[in-house]
């Protein structure tokens, strides 16, 4: 049983959720009406939305003077609080709904739930299928409700906003799910940051190791088979230049001074970066953590762990925030949480916008938004065109996945264009249309770019824990495999050029 519900965010609404936006209130009202009294999972893509809707739903329980059934669950909450929520979901004697991120998508046994809600477009088709699989395990129908918010359009709205891309992306994922298509595993990644950690771990484990032995164990016969012997030798030289390792007279690799210090720190054994955070405490009880970048002042209202607080004290040295219960509150900012969209999803979005059928699973608002998107799609000629001019900005619609779209944007930036990619659309500011089309034509004629050479133009390539110990060539190789799609870029640019020539 499936429904995709659309909500229109008024133009005056705030960008960040505050709890008083009409669309948020309407979503909370519907969630409360259909979920209350049963066991459910309501997934939100952002932790800020988890806190927002957990608070809105708790308020509705309080207004009716009934026990709260709605609880937040995300990675910044303390382990005790998360385990309490998991226990409530397993306990069939009382209803409970978790408002959660991907923390409850897989891996934790909570049994079957009555229904699944998804707030915002799902991260991927595979993720949507995994979440849906939590419902309908006891012979009952699986139940999925998707809630999508779109901004009210105005004369200043850019072309992409008129296409209701979040709604259409959600529809595309549902259609692909129904056709049993899922994103294939990402192949070809190097994972050099993790290889740095594993190389040092092998040296620490054995007290030293020869380079060929480390390469055979980790790369030739191990999980890092995309890494060539030449690339591994370059990685060892890079680690040596940072004093992470050294080589004895007989060729044995040993830990250097910096390497010894790094390996002996407890944080070394986590392969991922642990962001600096404040611990949030109430009367000595840990509630969870907040990113250190979150501005905090005494007296500040806060929504956290599904409840409302006021910051009583902040200890910057101990990195502790002490909070007390309060009637006011505002969800904190945790940082971005999004996934990469696959080529197949964007291709399905293009098909849906050019189609005339209205799927039965759309509610009336979603149908209205889809009709509006299709009308604008036709008006802008996007069935055949791929370039749309709006004021001083040219918008490119490659209808390709995020990696190919990112590659086009990086390539244009390297050629001194002010280009930015967002939601599958590339916006190029203050560039004469003719100069841009000539450049795109040259890119199409040149064939696929060397992705590692293109990666050299990207300044912020470091994204994983040990990337800072890689030299520039290794960083370029890592970034090229992770974020760029040269073949996909070339095909997309060719499509843009062909459509532009036909339009002329």
RAFEN-V837767 format. One record per residue. N is the residue number from 1. RES is the residue in one letter. SS is DSSP state (a for helix, b for strand, c for the rest). PSI is psi in whole degrees, 0 to 359 (none if undefined). D_FIRST is the distance of its C-alpha to the first C-alpha in whole Angstrom. Layout:
((N RES SS PSI D_FIRST) (N RES SS PSI D_FIRST))
//
This chain:
((1 X c 127 0) (2 X b 138 4) (3 X b 137 7) (4 X b 117 11) (5 X b 134 13) (6 X b 145 17) (7 X b 137 20) (8 X b 122 24) (9 X b 120 26) (10 X c 151 29) (11 X c 331 32) (12 X c 353 34) (13 X c 151 32) (14 X c 155 33) (15 X c 312 32) (16 X c 141 31) (17 X c 135 29) (18 X c 347 31) (19 X c 349 29) (20 X c 5 30) (21 X c 138 28) (22 X a 322 26) (23 X a 319 23) (24 X a 317 23) (25 X a 317 24) (26 X a 320 21) (27 X a 316 19) (28 X a 319 20) (29 X a 316 20) (30 X a 318 16) (31 X a 316 16) (32 X a 319 18) (33 X a 319 17) (34 X a 341 13) (35 X a 334 14) (36 X c 135 18) (37 X c 359 19) (38 X c 181 16) (39 X b 127 16) (40 X b 164 14) (41 X b 129 15) (42 X b 108 16) (43 X b 135 17) (44 X b 144 20) (45 X c 339 22) (46 X c 141 25) (47 X a 331 27) (48 X a 325 28) (49 X a 326 24) (50 X a 310 24) (51 X a 319 27) (52 X a 307 26) (53 X a 329 23) (54 X a 320 24) (55 X a 315 27) (56 X a 320 25) (57 X a 324 23) (58 X a 321 26) (59 X a 321 28) (60 X a 324 26) (61 X a 316 26) (62 X a 322 30) (63 X a 327 30) (64 X a 358 29) (65 X c 47 31) (66 X c 158 28) (67 X c 144 28) (68 X c 137 26) (69 X c 358 23) (70 X b 126 22) (71 X b 139 24) (72 X b 153 25) (73 X b 109 25) (74 X c 171 27) (75 X c 343 30) (76 X c 353 32) (77 X b 154 32) (78 X c 156 34) (79 X a 321 33) (80 X a 316 34) (81 X a 319 31) (82 X a 318 29) (83 X a 328 29) (84 X a 317 29) (85 X a 317 26) (86 X a 322 25) (87 X a 322 27) (88 X a 324 25) (89 X a 327 21) (90 X a 330 23) (91 X c 112 25) (92 X c 1 22) (93 X c 337 25) (94 X c 140 24) (95 X c 149 21) (96 X b 138 21) (97 X b 131 19) (98 X b 127 20) (99 X b 116 20) (100 X b 166 21) (101 X c 206 22) (102 X a 359 22) (103 X a 333 24) (104 X a 17 21) (105 X c 319 19) (106 X c 162 21) (107 X c 345 24) (108 X c 126 24) (109 X c 109 23) (110 X c 7 21) (111 X c 188 19) (112 X c 148 16) (113 X b 162 14) (114 X c 316 11) (115 X b 165 9) (116 X b 134 10) (117 X b 146 12) (118 X b 116 14) (119 X b 112 17) (120 X c 166 18) (121 X c 134 18) (122 X c 153 17) (123 X c 328 20) (124 X c 168 20) (125 X a 318 17) (126 X a 318 18) (127 X a 318 18) (128 X a 318 14) (129 X a 320 14) (130 X a 318 16) (131 X a 316 14) (132 X a 327 11) (133 X c 348 13) (134 X c 342 14) (135 X b 152 10) (136 X c 30 10) (137 X c 351 14) (138 X c 30 15) (139 X c 347 13) (140 X c 165 10) (141 X c 141 7) (142 X c 140 6) (143 X c 127 5) (144 X b 127 6) (145 X b 128 8) (146 X b 132 11) (147 X b 119 15) (148 X b 129 17) (149 X b 131 21) (150 X b 144 23) (151 X b 143 27) (152 X c 131 29) (153 X c 152 31) (154 X c 177 35) (155 X c 338 38) (156 X c 354 38) (157 X c 133 34) (158 X c 159 35) (159 X a 320 33) (160 X a 328 30) (161 X a 334 29) (162 X a 350 29) (163 X a 0 27) (164 X c 57 24) (165 X a 328 24) (166 X a 319 21) (167 X a 312 19) (168 X a 323 19) (169 X a 319 19) (170 X a 317 16) (171 X a 316 15) (172 X a 318 17) (173 X a 321 16) (174 X a 315 12) (175 X a 317 14) (176 X a 324 16) (177 X a 315 13) (178 X a 334 12) (179 X c 5 16) (180 X c 34 16) (181 X c 139 19) (182 X c 157 20) (183 X c 131 23) (184 X c 160 26) (185 X c 146 28) (186 X c 118 31) (187 X c 159 34) (188 X c 359 38) (189 X c 151 38) (190 X c 323 41) (191 X c 49 40) (192 X a 328 44) (193 X a 315 43) (194 X a 326 42) (195 X a 325 45) (196 X a 311 47) (197 X a 317 46) (198 X a 324 46) (199 X a 313 49) (200 X a 327 51) (201 X a 318 49) (202 X a 318 51) (203 X a 316 54) (204 X a 321 54) (205 X a 317 53) (206 X a 358 56) (207 X c 9 58) (208 X c 151 59) (209 X b 149 57) (210 X b 150 59) (211 X a 318 57) (212 X a 326 56) (213 X a 319 55) (214 X a 319 52) (215 X a 317 51) (216 X a 316 51) (217 X a 320 49) (218 X a 326 47) (219 X a 296 47) (220 X a 315 48) (221 X c 6 47) (222 X c 200 44) (223 X c 349 41) (224 X c 50 42) (225 X c 348 43) (226 X c 346 43) (227 X c 120 46) (228 X c 167 49) (229 X a 322 52) (230 X a 320 54) (231 X a 322 51) (232 X a 321 51) (233 X a 320 55) (234 X a 323 54) (235 X a 318 52) (236 X a 319 55) (237 X a 320 57) (238 X a 318 55) (239 X a 323 54) (240 X a 323 58) (241 X a 338 59) (242 X c 8 57) (243 X c 28 59) (244 X c 329 56) (245 X b 166 58) (246 X b 166 61) (247 X b 129 63) (248 X c 176 66) (249 X c 329 69) (250 X c 9 67) (251 X c 0 64) (252 X b 135 62) (253 X b 129 59) (254 X b 160 60) (255 X b 137 58) (256 X c 183 59) (257 X a 313 60) (258 X a 321 57) (259 X a 318 55) (260 X a 314 57) (261 X a 321 56) (262 X a 313 52) (263 X a 328 51) (264 X c 357 53) (265 X c 139 51) (266 X a 333 48) (267 X a 345 45) (268 X a 325 46) (269 X a 353 44) (270 X c 126 41) (271 X c 349 40) (272 X c 157 38) (273 X c 134 40) (274 X c 107 40) (275 X c 148 40) (276 X c 133 42) (277 X b 157 41) (278 X b 142 42) (279 X b 133 41) (280 X b 122 40) (281 X b 146 41) (282 X b 114 41) (283 X c 41 44) (284 X c 354 45) (285 X b 127 41) (286 X b 131 39) (287 X b 332 36) (288 X b 206 36) (289 X b 155 37) (290 X b 143 37) (291 X b 143 38) (292 X c 340 42) (293 X c 348 42) (294 X c 119 40) (295 X c 131 43) (296 X c 130 43) (297 X c 154 46) (298 X c 138 47) (299 X c 353 46) (300 X c 132 43) (301 X b 148 39) (302 X b 136 36) (303 X b 123 33) (304 X b 141 32) (305 X c 30 31) (306 X c 11 29) (307 X b 167 32) (308 X b 136 35) (309 X b 169 38) (310 X b 136 41) (311 X b 116 43) (312 X b 323 46) (313 X b 150 48) (314 X b 125 48) (315 X b 97 50) (316 X c 326 50) (317 X c 314 52) (318 X c 350 50) (319 X c 54 47) (320 X b 135 45) (321 X b 121 44) (322 X b 127 44) (323 X b 155 42) (324 X b 156 42) (325 X b 145 40) (326 X c 151 40) (327 X c 340 38) (328 X c 163 37) (329 X c 161 35) (330 X c 133 34) (331 X b 141 32) (332 X c 165 34) (333 X c 126 34) (334 X c 343 33) (335 X c 170 33) (336 X c 146 31) (337 X c 96 28) (338 X c 160 26) (339 X c 169 26) (340 X c 136 27) (341 X c 136 25) (342 X c 155 25) (343 X a 319 27) (344 X a 325 24) (345 X a 316 22) (346 X a 323 25) (347 X a 321 25) (348 X a 325 22) (349 X a 316 22) (350 X a 318 25) (351 X a 317 24) (352 X a 321 21) (353 X a 329 24) (354 X a 357 26) (355 X c 167 23) (356 X c 355 23) (357 X c 143 19) (358 X c 109 17) (359 X c 147 13) (360 X c 342 11) (361 X c 358 9) (362 X b 138 12) (363 X c 178 13) (364 X a 321 17) (365 X a 318 19) (366 X a 321 17) (367 X a 317 18) (368 X a 317 21) (369 X a 322 22) (370 X a 317 21) (371 X a 318 23) (372 X a 316 26) (373 X a 317 25) (374 X a 322 26) (375 X a 316 29) (376 X a 324 30) (377 X a 315 30) (378 X a 316 32) (379 X a 321 34) (380 X c 358 35) (381 X c 28 35) (382 X c 358 33) (383 X c 332 32) (384 X c 331 35) (385 X c 154 37) (386 X c 357 36) (387 X b 131 39) (388 X b 127 38) (389 X b 132 41) (390 X b 104 41) (391 X c 232 44) (392 X c 9 46) (393 X b 136 42) (394 X b 128 41) (395 X b 127 38) (396 X b 132 37) (397 X c 86 33) (398 X c 343 33) (399 X c 45 30) (400 X c 168 30) (401 X c 171 29) (402 X a 325 30) (403 X a 316 33) (404 X a 319 34) (405 X a 317 34) (406 X a 323 36) (407 X a 319 39) (408 X a 314 39) (409 X a 315 40) (410 X a 319 42) (411 X a 316 44) (412 X a 321 45) (413 X a 320 45) (414 X a 337 48) (415 X c 19 50) (416 X c 23 50) (417 X c 145 47) (418 X b 84 45) (419 X b 142 42) (420 X b 134 39) (421 X b 132 35) (422 X b 130 32) (423 X c 34 28) (424 X c 4 30) (425 X b 138 32) (426 X b 121 36) (427 X b 123 38) (428 X b 115 42) (429 X b 144 44) (430 X c 41 48) (431 X c 129 48) (432 X c 134 50) (433 X a 319 47) (434 X a 318 50) (435 X a 321 51) (436 X a 315 47) (437 X a 324 47) (438 X a 317 50) (439 X a 315 49) (440 X a 322 45) (441 X a 320 47) (442 X a 322 49) (443 X a 320 47) (444 X a 320 45) (445 X a 332 49) (446 X a 342 49) (447 X c 183 46) (448 X c 136 44) (449 X c 158 46) (450 X c 111 47) (451 X a 327 44) (452 X a 325 46) (453 X a 321 49) (454 X a 324 46) (455 X a 335 45) (456 X c 336 49) (457 X c 348 48) (458 X c 125 45) (459 X c 325 47) (460 X c 65 44) (461 X c 339 43) (462 X c 121 43) (463 X c 344 40) (464 X c 169 40) (465 X c 314 42) (466 X c 17 45) (467 X a 333 45) (468 X a 346 48) (469 X a 2 50) (470 X c 142 50) (471 X c 175 52) (472 X a 319 51) (473 X a 320 51) (474 X a 321 48) (475 X a 319 46) (476 X a 318 46) (477 X a 317 45) (478 X a 313 42) (479 X a 319 41) (480 X a 317 41) (481 X a 327 39) (482 X a 318 37) (483 X a 349 36) (484 X c 150 38) (485 X c 89 37) (486 X a 317 40) (487 X a 316 39) (488 X a 322 36) (489 X a 313 38) (490 X a 314 40) (491 X a 320 38) (492 X a 317 36) (493 X a 319 40) (494 X a 318 41) (495 X a 319 38) (496 X a 316 39) (497 X a 315 42) (498 X a 317 42) (499 X a 324 40) (500 X a 320 42) (501 X a 319 45) (502 X a 325 43) (503 X a 330 43) (504 X c none 47))
//
